[in-house]
Amino acid sequence: MDAVTAEVDFDHHSEDFVTDPWSQLTRLRSECPVARTGNHGGFWVLTGYEEIRRVATDDETFSSAETLVIPPKKNVGQKSIPAEMDPPEFLAFRRVLHPMLSPAAVDRITPVIERFVHAAIDDFIEKGSCDFVHDFADPVPAMTTLYKLGLPVELWNEFSVPLHQVVFLRQDSPRRVNVTEGLQFVAQTLKDTIAARRKAPRDDMISYLINSTVDGRPVTDHEVREMATLIVQGGFDTTGSAISNALIQMDRDRGLRRRLIEEPSLMTSAVEEFLRYEAPQMAMARTAKKDVVIGGRDIAKGDLLLLVWASANRDDSVFDDPDAIVLDRFPNRHVTFGIGAHRCLGSNLARRQIQVALQAVLRRLPDYTIDHDSAVRAETVGIVYGMFSLPASFPPGERWFS
């Protein structure tokens, strides 16, 4: 690292970062919390809690409308609504979505989440083995999201496979198969469903969005499709990754698992701690709207900045013993769901799914063992820190449903 220019060789899509992001982030946070890398066209890497908080809460200076990922998407004409918007436009669409993702709305859908969770476990519990990703952490959030939108839950795998590949595989990966066709299927299904709901509304999220207004005008089909796409993208892999990561930590430290079994009232705070310790959504980008100084560094108008939430969550100026899992940590001001106006709207739903999923595993599979040698981490963790495969075994049990 050049202490004068703050230049570093940082690439959040590299194999080295996938293997061990935490040592790199710790070094950056301690030596240069606002650093510059030339990779992917050049961008700033922010790893300190305070520096990240300042940028994320200043929509006047930093924009979400240009790109949320680095490198930026190639289809620059397409904007994710409302994620890739700035206030006041962003706030108008956020107000539309909020009632469908509020705590009360999550309470109403909780019995459905519980049904999906236990049905997923039923499918493998008699075998005594499973892949926690493919058999559990993938289908539960996917089915919940599709149910919420009003789409057939049976399509969860057709939706999940292409999205999984986009998020977890490198662009040049030979494992990327039929991604374009898969994404086209997702887009066409949403388009067809929107058209059908225009003619015959139902009690679902797509019908709700169709009948919504923004600034006094009806929401367009394009806007409905973009909002539904955002719900799908945000609802699948991030929640699933949080579940997988927590299961890994409870396997590596059986004391955590034992304590949660003996003290189930800790689960709410435990979920927050698992989210802090390994943020499933590692980072998000912003673009400087004007020249500004952050952390003593001159940021120029148009510069890209990567806000590494996962690093902020390990900042020892904010968290005591940040590299340890403390199930009853309080306060726990983690930024896994972001901070500021763009804080994740789906956080309530994500938390509930994680909690229900972990409670079910501890109740029905308390003695599970993960085969860490066969587990496969994602090829890239540039956005989502998750697993591609997580084989596990356990004493066979009984199905709950016929």
C-alpha positions in Angstrom: 0.0 0.0 0.0 1.2 3.5 -0.9 0.5 5.6 2.2 0.5 8.8 0.2 -1.8 7.9 -2.6 -3.8 5.2 -0.7 -3.4 2.9 -3.6 -4.1 -0.8 -2.9 -4.5 -3.9 -5.0 -8.1 -4.7 -4.0 -10.5 -6.9 -6.0 -13.7 -8.0 -4.3 -14.3 -10.5 -7.2 -10.9 -12.2 -6.9 -10.3 -15.7 -5.7 -8.1 -14.4 -2.8 -11.0 -12.3 -1.5 -13.4 -15.2 -1.8 -11.0 -17.4 0.2 -10.4 -14.9 3.0 -12.1 -11.5 2.8 -11.7 -10.8 6.5 -7.9 -10.5 6.8 -7.9 -8.1 3.8 -10.7 -6.0 5.2 -9.1 -5.9 8.7 -5.8 -4.7 7.1 -7.5 -2.0 5.0 -9.7 -0.8 7.9 -6.7 -0.4 10.2 -4.2 1.0 7.7 -6.4 3.0 5.2 -10.2 2.9 5.7 -10.6 5.0 2.5 -8.3 3.4 -0.2 -8.1 3.5 -3.9 -7.7 0.5 -6.3 -7.2 0.5 -10.0 -9.1 -2.7 -10.6 -12.4 -2.6 -12.5 -11.7 0.8 -13.9 -10.7 2.3 -10.5 -12.8 2.9 -7.4 -12.6 3.8 -3.7 -12.9 1.1 -1.1 -14.4 2.2 2.2 -13.9 -0.2 5.1 -14.4 2.0 8.3 -17.8 2.2 10.0 -17.8 6.0 10.3 -16.6 6.7 6.7 -19.3 4.3 5.4 -22.0 5.8 7.5 -21.1 9.3 6.3 -21.4 8.3 2.6 -24.5 6.1 3.0 -26.5 8.8 4.8 -25.5 11.7 2.4 -27.8 11.4 -0.6 -27.0 15.0 -1.6 -23.4 14.1 -2.3 -23.4 10.4 -3.2 -25.8 8.8 -5.7 -27.3 5.3 -5.9 -28.7 6.1 -9.3 -25.5 5.4 -11.4 -24.7 1.9 -10.2 -24.9 -0.2 -7.0 -22.3 -2.7 -8.2 -18.6 -2.5 -9.3 -18.0 -3.0 -12.1 -21.2 -1.3 -13.3 -23.7 -3.4 -15.2 -23.4 -3.4 -18.9 -27.1 -2.7 -19.6 -26.8 0.9 -18.3 -30.2 1.8 -19.7 -31.9 -0.4 -17.2 -32.4 0.9 -13.6 -33.5 -1.1 -10.6 -36.5 0.5 -9.1 -36.3 2.0 -6.5 -32.8 0.8 -5.5 -31.0 2.7 -8.3 -32.8 6.0 -7.7 -32.1 9.0 -5.5 -34.5 11.1 -3.4 -37.0 12.4 -3.9 -37.9 9.9 -6.7 -36.6 7.1 -4.6 -38.7 8.0 -1.6 -41.9 8.0 -3.7 -41.4 4.4 -4.8 -40.2 3.3 -1.3 -43.5 4.6 0.1 -45.3 2.3 -2.4 -43.4 -0.8 -1.3 -43.3 -0.2 2.5 -46.8 -1.5 3.4 -46.1 -4.8 1.8 -42.9 -5.3 3.7 -43.8 -3.8 7.1 -43.6 -5.7 10.4 -47.3 -6.2 10.3 -47.1 -7.7 6.8 -44.4 -10.0 7.9 -46.4 -11.2 10.8 -49.2 -12.1 8.4 -47.0 -14.2 6.2 -45.1 -15.9 9.0 -47.4 -19.1 9.0 -46.6 -19.5 5.3 -42.8 -19.2 6.0 -43.1 -21.8 8.8 -44.9 -24.1 6.3 -42.3 -23.7 3.7 -39.5 -24.3 6.2 -40.9 -27.5 7.7 -42.0 -28.8 4.2 -38.4 -28.4 3.1 -37.1 -30.3 6.1 -39.7 -33.0 5.5 -38.2 -33.6 2.0 -34.9 -34.8 3.4 -35.2 -35.6 7.1 -35.8 -39.3 6.6 -32.6 -39.6 4.5 -30.3 -38.3 7.2 -28.5 -36.1 4.8 -29.1 -33.0 2.7 -27.4 -30.0 1.0 -28.4 -27.1 3.2 -28.1 -24.7 0.3 -30.0 -26.6 -2.4 -32.5 -28.3 -0.1 -33.1 -25.6 2.4 -31.5 -22.2 2.3 -32.3 -21.8 -1.4 -36.0 -23.0 -1.6 -37.3 -21.4 1.6 -36.6 -17.7 0.7 -37.4 -18.3 -3.0 -40.8 -19.8 -2.3 -41.6 -17.1 0.3 -40.7 -14.4 -2.2 -42.7 -15.9 -5.0 -45.7 -16.5 -2.7 -45.5 -12.9 -1.6 -45.5 -11.6 -5.2 -48.3 -13.9 -6.2 -46.2 -16.2 -8.5 -46.4 -20.0 -8.5 -44.0 -21.3 -5.7 -43.3 -24.3 -7.9 -41.2 -22.1 -10.1 -38.7 -21.4 -7.3 -35.9 -23.4 -8.9 -36.5 -22.0 -12.4 -36.1 -18.5 -10.8 -33.3 -19.5 -8.4 -30.8 -21.2 -10.8 -30.1 -18.2 -13.1 -30.1 -15.7 -10.2 -27.8 -17.9 -8.3 -25.4 -18.1 -11.2 -25.3 -14.4 -11.7 -24.6 -13.7 -8.1 -22.2 -16.5 -7.2 -20.3 -17.3 -10.4 -17.7 -15.3 -12.2 -18.6 -14.0 -15.7 -16.2 -16.4 -17.3 -17.2 -19.4 -15.2 -17.8 -22.6 -17.1 -20.5 -23.4 -14.6 -22.6 -20.6 -16.0 -25.2 -22.4 -18.1 -28.2 -20.9 -19.9 -28.1 -17.8 -17.7 -29.5 -15.6 -20.4 -32.4 -18.0 -21.1 -33.1 -18.3 -17.4 -33.2 -14.6 -16.9 -35.5 -14.2 -19.9 -37.8 -16.8 -18.3 -37.9 -14.8 -15.1 -38.6 -11.5 -17.0 -41.3 -13.1 -19.2 -43.0 -14.7 -16.2 -43.2 -11.4 -14.4 -44.5 -9.7 -17.6 -47.2 -12.3 -18.2 -48.3 -12.2 -14.5 -48.5 -8.4 -14.5 -50.7 -8.6 -17.7 -52.9 -11.2 -16.1 -53.3 -9.2 -12.8 -54.3 -6.1 -14.8 -57.3 -8.2 -16.0 -58.0 -10.1 -12.8 -56.4 -8.7 -9.7 -55.7 -11.0 -6.7 -54.6 -10.5 -3.1 -50.9 -10.4 -3.9 -48.1 -8.0 -4.1 -48.1 -7.6 -7.9 -51.8 -6.7 -7.9 -51.1 -4.2 -5.1 -48.3 -2.6 -7.1 -50.4 -2.4 -10.2 -53.1 -0.5 -8.3 -50.6 1.9 -6.7 -49.8 5.5 -7.5 -46.6 7.5 -7.5 -46.8 11.3 -7.2 -50.5 11.1 -8.2 -50.1 9.0 -11.3 -50.6 5.2 -11.8 -47.5 3.0 -11.6 -46.6 1.7 -15.1 -46.2 -1.9 -16.0 -42.4 -1.3 -16.5 -42.2 0.1 -13.0 -44.2 -2.8 -11.5 -41.9 -5.3 -13.3 -38.7 -3.5 -12.1 -40.0 -3.4 -8.5 -41.0 -7.1 -8.6 -37.5 -7.9 -10.1 -35.9 -6.1 -7.2 -38.0 -8.1 -4.7 -36.9 -11.3 -6.4 -33.2 -10.3 -6.5 -33.2 -9.1 -2.9 -35.3 -12.0 -1.5 -33.5 -15.0 -2.8 -29.7 -15.3 -2.3 -29.1 -12.7 0.5 -31.5 -14.4 2.9 -30.4 -17.9 1.9 -26.8 -16.9 2.4 -27.5 -15.6 5.9 -29.2 -18.9 6.8 -26.2 -20.9 5.4 -23.6 -18.8 7.1 -25.4 -19.1 10.4 -25.6 -22.9 10.1 -21.9 -23.0 9.4 -21.0 -21.0 12.5 -23.2 -23.2 14.7 -21.5 -26.2 13.3 -18.0 -24.8 13.9 -18.8 -23.7 17.4 -21.1 -26.3 18.9 -21.3 -24.1 22.0 -23.3 -21.5 20.1 -25.7 -24.2 19.0 -26.1 -25.7 22.4 -26.7 -22.3 24.0 -29.5 -21.5 21.5 -31.1 -24.9 22.0 -31.0 -24.3 25.8 -31.9 -20.6 25.6 -34.3 -20.2 22.6 -35.2 -16.7 23.8 -31.7 -15.6 22.5 -32.7 -16.3 18.9 -33.7 -12.8 18.0 -30.4 -11.3 19.1 -28.5 -14.2 17.7 -29.9 -13.6 14.3 -28.7 -10.0 14.5 -25.3 -11.2 15.5 -25.0 -13.8 12.7 -26.0 -11.0 10.3 -23.3 -8.7 11.7 -20.6 -11.4 11.9 -20.9 -12.5 8.2 -23.0 -9.9 6.3 -24.6 -11.8 3.4 -24.6 -8.6 1.4 -21.0 -7.6 1.6 -21.0 -4.3 -0.2 -22.8 -1.7 -2.2 -21.6 1.1 -4.5 -22.2 4.8 -4.6 -21.1 7.6 -7.1 -19.8 11.0 -6.0 -22.0 13.8 -7.3 -19.3 16.4 -6.6 -15.8 16.7 -5.3 -15.6 15.8 -1.6 -13.2 14.8 1.1 -13.8 11.5 3.0 -11.4 10.2 5.5 -8.8 12.7 4.4 -9.0 11.5 0.8 -10.0 13.7 -2.2 -12.9 12.1 -3.9 -13.6 13.5 -7.3 -17.0 14.0 -8.9 -17.9 10.8 -10.8 -15.7 8.6 -8.7 -17.1 5.2 -7.6 -17.1 4.2 -4.0 -17.6 0.7 -2.6 -19.1 0.7 0.8 -18.1 -2.6 2.4 -20.9 -3.2 5.0 -19.2 -6.5 6.1 -16.1 -4.5 7.1 -18.0 -1.8 9.0 -19.6 -4.6 11.0 -16.1 -5.7 12.3 -14.9 -2.2 13.2 -13.5 -2.3 16.7 -14.3 1.4 17.3 -18.0 0.4 17.3 -18.1 -3.2 18.3 -16.4 -4.8 21.3 -14.6 -8.0 20.3 -15.8 -7.7 16.7 -14.3 -11.0 15.5 -16.2 -13.1 18.0 -19.9 -14.2 17.9 -21.7 -12.8 20.9 -25.2 -14.1 20.8 -26.6 -11.5 23.2 -24.6 -8.6 21.9 -26.2 -5.3 22.7 -26.3 -2.8 21.3 -25.7 -4.2 17.8 -25.6 -1.4 15.3 -24.6 -3.5 12.3 -25.1 -2.2 8.8 -25.8 -5.5 7.0 -29.1 -4.0 5.7 -27.4 -0.7 4.8 -27.9 2.6 6.5 -29.7 5.8 5.6 -32.6 6.3 3.1 -31.6 3.2 1.1 -31.7 0.8 4.1 -33.1 -2.5 2.9 -36.9 -2.5 2.8 -37.0 -6.3 3.1 -35.1 -6.5 6.3 -38.1 -7.4 8.4 -39.0 -10.3 6.1 -35.4 -11.5 5.9 -35.0 -11.5 9.7 -38.2 -13.5 10.1 -37.2 -16.1 7.6 -33.7 -16.6 9.1 -35.2 -16.9 12.6 -37.9 -19.4 11.6 -35.3 -21.4 9.6 -32.7 -21.6 12.4 -35.3 -22.4 15.0 -36.6 -25.3 12.9 -33.1 -26.7 12.3 -32.3 -26.6 16.0 -35.6 -28.3 16.9 -35.6 -31.0 14.2 -31.9 -31.4 13.2 -30.1 -30.5 16.5 -27.2 -32.9 15.8 -26.4 -31.9 12.2 -22.9 -32.0 11.0 -21.6 -30.1 8.0 -19.1 -31.7 5.6 -16.8 -28.7 5.4 -14.4 -30.5 3.0 -17.1 -30.9 0.5 -18.8 -27.5 1.0 -18.4 -25.0 -1.9 -18.1 -21.3 -1.3 -19.3 -19.0 -4.1 -16.8 -18.2 -6.9 -17.2 -14.5 -6.3 -18.4 -12.7 -3.2 -18.4 -9.2 -4.8 -21.9 -8.6 -3.6 -23.2 -11.6 -1.7 -21.1 -13.7 0.7 -22.7 -17.1 0.4 -22.3 -20.8 -0.4 -22.9 -22.8 -3.5 -23.1 -26.1 -1.8 -23.3 -27.1 1.9 -23.6 -30.9 2.4 -24.7 -32.1 5.9 -25.7 -35.2 7.7 -27.8 -35.9 10.8 -29.7 -38.7 12.6 -32.8 -39.4 10.4 -36.1 -38.1 11.7 -39.8 -38.2 11.0 -41.7 -36.0 8.6 -44.2 -33.6 10.1 -46.5 -33.6 7.1 -47.8 -36.4 5.0 
